[in-house]
Structures are given as structure tokens and as C-alpha cells.
Amino acid sequence: MAILKTFLCFSNTRVGTLICGCYSLVISLICLVFYLFRYVGYQLIQDSPEYKGIVYAGFVLYGLMITASLVLIPGVQLDKRYLLLPWVYVLVLNVLYETGAIALLTTVHMEREKTLQAWEIVWVFFYCFKLIANCYCFACVVSQYQELAEGRGTYEYLYKPRTRRHHRRCRAREYNIDTFELPFGVHLPPYEEDDTQKDLSPPAYEYIYPVPPKVENTPTENYIHNSVPPYARTNDVTNGVLSDTSDPSRRSNCYQVTVDVVWI
């Protein structure tokens, strides 16, 4: 599990690792230039063997830190986790070296000059700031390494979730429906149930054969119906079908042909 999920105001450790690489590159260049002007320029390393060892070791470690930072930046962009390891190892050595160097230089200055100069006080505060920043950057880079090892943290995973490839060791994002919230300003359309077989389904039976309305016979209609002589036959022509028109409801909705048969 990753140590950090975010870095400062950024939502992922991928961007944070890039910032850590640029930060360590700039800080190492500043320290290297400071050593050149402060100790070599003023020839202070000739006066004390302690200065000579610290300065030479600083040149080597800061040079390695610059190289590791130049390897770290393209390693993050290419999502190659093994390119992050040199920076992690060199940073650990750099922190140990700076802690010993600050303690030794402060002790030597106190023995010789019995007081601390202004630049030495500034250097101590600068080292404390570097120590805190280096620890935070160390946690960020290690977290990014763990994210890449688990299949996360890549550019494709973070910025193209719909098209990312699922490897064996890659796990898809899991959302809890009960606690999932949409981003601010995003709204889902209203939920509708679409019948995918609606166009393929036959029409309902009621639309093909509608049920005729039920008509109740009034007393007048019953009288008319009963007064029809038995020799009167009425044939209805409805769509080419002959039927009896004794039913008043059918008599009003069709053409009627009346044939009277007279017995002679």
C-alpha cells in the first residue's frame, strides 16, 4: 500500500514525483555552487583536513544526486519504476552526509572561532528545511514506485481511465455505489428503463381485435326487435360477410339490404 496518495495540492504522486526530481536537481546545483565558492574559492580546505573530506564527498554526492534527478524525471514520464530507485538510494546517502557535515562543520567552527557566523546560522536553517523536504519527497517517490508496481500511477491509468489496459496485476477501480459522489457540477440524466425489444414485439391483442362496447337494449328497441315479422330477413353486408341484423348495435354500423319475401 502506498504511503502517500496526494502530494501537496496535487491529486496524485506522479506529478509530485516530477516536482521532487526538479527540486532535488535545483537544490543539488545550489549546494555544489556554494561549495565551490565558499570552500574552494577561499582555499579553506587547505587549512583543515576536515573541510577537505567534507567538500570532496559533497562534490561526489551532489553530482550523483544531479544524475539521479535527471534519470528520475524521464522515468516518471515513461512510467518506468526501476528508474526511480537510483534517486531513492542517493537521497538516503545525501541525507546522512548532510547531517554529518553540518554537525562536523559547526563543531570545527565553534572550536576555532568560538562563535557562529551569520552564514553558518543560515546554513543550519537551510539544512533543517532540506531535511524535512527530503523526507517528504522520499515518501512521495516511494509511494509512486509502489503505485507503479501495483499497476496504478501511470499516465494512462490517471488520465485515460476509459481506455487503459487491464494487466494481470492491474486492478480496476472499485466504486461503492452507496458512497460514490459525482464531481462538482456534474449531473446524471434521469433514469429511464428502455425496452430493447420494443420494436421487435408484436402489437397488443386489444389493438388488433378491439372489444365492441356493450349496449343495453332499451324497452323501445325490444319492442321494435320483437315486432319484426318472422318472414322478414335482413342481410348485412360488412366487409363482404352476410350476417343477421337483429342486433341493433350491428344494425347501426353497417349497410343494410332488406329482402321481403311475400307468400302468395
Residue pairs with C-beta under 8 A, 6 or more apart in sequence:
1 146
2 13
2 143
2 144
2 146
2 147
3 139
3 142
3 143
3 146
4 13
4 16
4 139
4 140
4 143
5 12
5 13
5 143
6 12
6 13
6 16
7 13
7 15
7 16
7 17
7 19
7 140
8 16
8 19
10 16
10 19
12 153
12 158
13 140
13 141
13 143
13 144
13 147
13 153
14 76
14 144
14 147
14 153
14 154
14 155
14 158
16 140
16 144
17 72
17 76
17 84
17 140
17 141
17 144
18 73
18 76
18 77
20 72
20 87
20 137
20 140
20 141
21 69
21 72
21 73
21 76
21 87
22 69
22 73
23 133
23 137
24 65
24 68
24 69
24 72
24 87
24 91
24 134
24 137
25 65
25 66
25 69
25 70
25 73
27 130
28 62
28 65
28 66
28 69
29 62
29 66
31 58
31 62
32 58
32 59
32 62
32 63
32 66
35 55
35 58
35 59
35 62
38 44
38 119
39 45
39 51
39 55
40 55
44 51
45 51
45 52
45 55
46 52
48 108
50 104
50 105
50 108
51 105
51 108
54 101
54 104
54 105
57 97
57 101
58 97
58 101
61 90
61 93
61 94
61 97
62 94
64 90
64 93
65 90
65 91
65 94
67 86
68 86
68 87
68 89
68 90
68 91
69 87
71 83
71 86
71 87
72 83
72 84
72 86
72 87
72 141
74 83
75 81
75 82
75 83
75 84
76 83
76 84
76 144
77 155
79 148
79 153
79 154
79 155
79 156
80 148
81 144
81 145
81 148
81 149
84 141
84 144
84 145
84 148
85 145
87 141
88 138
88 141
88 142
88 145
91 134
91 137
91 138
91 141
92 138
94 134
95 131
95 134
95 135
98 127
98 130
98 131
99 131
102 123
102 124
102 127
105 120
106 116
106 120
106 124
109 116
109 117
109 120
110 116
144 153
147 153
148 154
150 169
150 170
150 171
151 157
151 167
151 169
151 170
151 171
152 170
152 171
154 164
156 163
156 164
156 165
157 164
157 170
161 173
164 170
166 172
182 188
195 201
212 249
215 248
215 249
217 225
217 248
221 248
224 248
225 246
225 248
228 246
231 260
231 261
231 262
231 263
232 258
232 260
232 261
233 259
233 261
234 244
234 245
234 246
234 251
234 256
234 257
234 258
234 259
235 242
235 243
235 244
235 245
235 256
235 257
235 259
236 242
236 243
236 244
236 245
236 250
236 251
236 254
236 255
236 256
236 257
237 254
237 255
237 257
238 250
238 253
238 254
238 255
243 250
245 251
245 254
245 256
